[in-house]
Amino acid sequence: MIPWLENADAFPSLKLALSDPNGLLCAGGDLSPQRIIQAYRQGIFPWFSTGEPILWWSPNPRMVLVPSEFKISRSLRQTLRRGDYQIRLDNDFQAVIHACAQTPRSGQKGTWISHEMQQAYTTLFKLNYAHSVETWIDDTLVGGLYGIAIGKMFYGESMFSLVTNASKIALAHLARHLVDQGFGLIDCQMNTPHLASLGAREIPRKVFIERLCELIAIPPLNARWPIDGANRPWV
């Protein structure tokens, strides 16, 4: 049995998170901007399917990517140098989160990015917490990702790709942009072989929370990212 949150309740201690399923902490509450930001600041995130109550998670270990450690394969580097695409930041957040919800994923039925979640994160975008990195070709959105920035911590949420490497291109530009802006960590939440191949690794939750607390303490810019802020040529 996990704790049930009423809207005003604080999150329980992370020590109460289950090991099976890994990281399930509590249920209930709401998806208000205040609640979601409070969760991220404590290393907690919402993840649930349509028809389920809101579920809150803090897995142990935690999958993270240090922006400077992003691995670029030879083929991806060639694509980046060719530059036959454009990167835009915060240009069409709603299109990105909608595409992430609609893109089929191997081994998954449906999506956890429900209409309710899309509304919640679009509100966070309007408040300058949520951001999108978008890959465009010939004025068509072909891939991208979105996440949350607090202080110098970036929490990756989801990405999509309609053409080969489009989401990897967006992630490469995100990593470089975060290095430029002094961000220390990208939270990837759960371990996947795809993320591991890009340089992400697992760390104990205790270490993750310690690092998170350092990074979110840095005053945020609290501003929309410039549309062409990550679009310089790759050399």
N, C-alpha and C positions, 0 to 999 in steps of 0.2 A: 504494500500500500504506500502510495506517495502522498505528500501533503497537497491539499487543495487551497488555492489562493482566492480570497475575495479581492476585489479591486484595490483596496487600500492596504492589503497585507504585504509585508516585506518578503523577499525571497528567503527560503531556508538556507542553512549552512550547506556549503558544497560537500561537506563530509557525508551528507545524507543522500547524495546522488547514487543511484543504483549502478552496479557493475554489469547487470544484465536486465534490460538493455543498457549498454554502456552510456552512462551520463544522464539518464533520465532523473530529473530532480523534483519536479512538481508539475501540477496542472492547474488550469484556471486563470484568473486574472483577466487582463484585456490587452489589446494591442495599441494602446495609446502611445504617443511619442515618448512620454515620460517613462512609461513602463519599459518600453523596448530599450531606451538609452540606459536606464537603470540596470537592466539585465546585462547589456554589453559591458558596462563598466565593471561588472562583477564576474565576467567570463561566462555568461549564460546567454543562450540564444533560443528563440522559438522555432519549433519544427514539428509540424503536425499535418495530417491529411484532412481533406474535406470530410465532415461528419464526426471528426474527433474533437475533444476539447482542446484548448490551447495547451501544448506540452512544451516544457522548458528543459533545456539540456545543458550539461557541462561535462563532456567526456574526459576520461583519464585513461591513457595519455591524450594529448592534444596535438593535432596536425598543424604545423606552422611553416611559413616560408619567410626567410629573411630576404628582403628585396634584392640585396646585392648578391645573393646566392642563387638567383633564378638561372636555371640551366637552359642554354640555347643550343639546340642541335645544329648540325651543319646545314641541313635543309632549311630549317627555320631561319638561320642567319642569312642564307642566300635570299630568302623571301623578304626579310627585313631590309636588306641592302637594295634589293630591286625596287622596293618602295612603290609598287603599283597599287596603292591603297591610300586611304587617309584615315588618320586617327582623330576622333573628336571626343572631347570630355564634356559630360553633362549637357549634351546637345539634345538628346531625345530619350530621357530616362524611361518614360512610360513605354516606349517602343521596345527598349531593352528588356525591361522586366516582363513585359507581355511575351516577348520572344522566348525568354528563359522558361516561362510557364508552358509555352506551347510546343517547344522542341522535344521530340521523343528521346528517351534515354534508355540505354540497354539495361534490362533487368528491372525496370520500373514501370508500374502501371499508373497512369495519371500523373499528377503533380502535387507537390506540397505548396507550390506558390499559388495559393487560392486567390480568388478575387479579394477576399478580406486582407490577405497578406499584401497583395499588390497595392491596395488602397493605403495600408499602413506605411509601406516603404515609400510610396509616392509622397505622402505627407512629410516623411523624414527628408526626402529630397527637397521639398519646398522649404524646409527648415535648415538646409545646407548640411545635414548629417549624411545623407545618402548621396552616392556619386555613381556615374556610369562612365565606362571607357568603351568606345564604340569603333568598330572597324567598318569603314565605308569603301565601296568600289563603285565608281561611276554614279555617285549620289544614291547608292542603294546600301542600306544597312545589312551587312552580311555576317556580323558576329559582334560579340562584346561581353561585358560582364558588369555587375554592379555590387556595391558593398557599402559599408558604413565606415566613416572616419571619425575618430574621437582622439583629440590630441594628436600624437604621432603614431597612432595605432590604426591599422586598416583591417576591417573584418570582411573578408570575401564571402559573398552569399551564393551567387550562381553565375554561370556563363553559358553562352550558346554559340553555335557555329553553323552557318548555312553553306559555307564553302570551306575547303581544306585549309586548316591552320588559322582561320579567322579569329577564333577565341584565343589561340596561343599568341597571335600578333598583339591582341588587346592586352593580354597578361604581360607580355614582354614590355610593352610601352608603359603599363601601369607600374611594373617593378622599377623601371628606370625613372619614372616620374616620382615615385615614392622615395627613391634614393636621393634624387635632387632636392626633395622637400624635407629630408631628414627623418622620414618615417623609419621605425625600427623593425616592424613585424607585420606580416599578413597572417591573420587567423584563417586557416583553411578548414577548421572544425574537425572533420572526419578523415581518416586515412583512406586514400584510394591509390592504386598503382599509377594512375595518370598524374596525380599531384606529385607523387614520389619521383616520377621520371623528370619532373620539372624542377626538382631541388627541394621540395617540401620534406619535412621530417617530423617525427613525433618527439614531444618533450613531455615530462611529467606535468600534470595539472598544476602542482605547487609552483614549479618553475615558470609556467605560463602566466599564472596569476601575479607572481612577483614582477615579471617583465611588463605585463600589462599595466600594473599600477604605476610603474615608472613612466611609461609612454603616455598614458591618458592624463598624467599630471602636467604635461607640457601644454601651455595655453593653445587652444585651437585657432585656426584662421577663421573658421565659421563663415565661409564664403563659398559661392559657386566656383568650381574649378574653371579656368579659362578654356574655351572650346578648343583652341589650338595649342594648349599647354604641353602636350606630349607628342607633337607632330613633327618635330625636327628630324632630319634624315638620320638613318642608322649607318654608322661607319665601322 
